């Protein structure tokens, strides 16, 4: 058999905040780690944050060497960009059910990439660290579940030259209008640079008005554009962000937190075994906050939603994403600086990278 799927951590339930440390006891190259994230809906009502906000950090480390470090929301946004969609977008957000989301940590350009994969034998003691805040998102969650699977090469002998490494470089809240400068690493090639700009009820483009990337103190400016320009340039490369939800509407407004964050459209119909009269109304959606309300005949609803920018994340790809030789080689640069211009003191901004790490 050329490939196999191995369970490296069987699904476990957590009733309190926790950090789970998982040893990677594998000798075969890994094409992808598949995480099973689940968040329990203990009560109806409004969401304050998307359910994946309960998974506050996912890390892959080898001692002090950090090989991957993103939040659950960042990780899913990156997985969406790499796979042109969610692995599962059917979301049961009704009391007594789990919100279930499989998310991939991709080490290659595609599944079973023989050139790029994670080779555990190249490291001394690789470990996963998953940190959970069990009620940080969703509907008054009282439980989280976590499981991890590895999609490995088996009898097929491969010799990958490296793997895709992703890390959050900076996370901050703007204090007002102005510039935020960040010195970026110049150790490995860049495949993508990603910017997460998200706050409820606000389009991501309102938080960041401009993004500039320059080498050696502006000797060479390689990127200098606004958020709409970034979005419009990449819309043709990826499909709309699409999801479906099951959610309880009430006669007062409730918030459903969704993945698309700009130019959001949504629709709803009653979820029932027989025809029932209920008039749902949906409004807004900016920042991933969808306002939902029903008439006197409130009911469980099926909701479809579509828009752009998963979890408020802009992606800036460098070159042909399937050709490592075409990616942005920063190794000969003395300094590389990001300059983010803010529009207001609101929300949070995260800057993270996808790089080619070689062995």
Secondary structure, 3 states (H helix, E strand, C coil): CCEEEEEEEEEEEECCCEEEEEECCCCCCEEEEEEEEEEECCCCCCCCCCHHHHEEEEEEEECCEEEEEECHHHHHHHHHHHHCCCCCCEEEECCCCEEEEEEEEECCCCCCCCCECECHHHCCCEEEEEEECCCCCCCCCCCEEEEEEEEEECCCCCCCCEEEEEEEEEEECCCCCEEEEEEECCCCEEEEEEEEEEECCECHHHHEEEEEEEECCCCEEEEEECHHHHHHHHCCCCCCEEEEEEEECCCCCEEEECCCCEEEEEEEEECCCCCCCCCEEEEECHHHEEEEEECCCCCEEEEEEEEECHHHEEEEECCCCCCHHHCECCCCCCCEEEEEEECCCCCEEEEEEEEEEEC
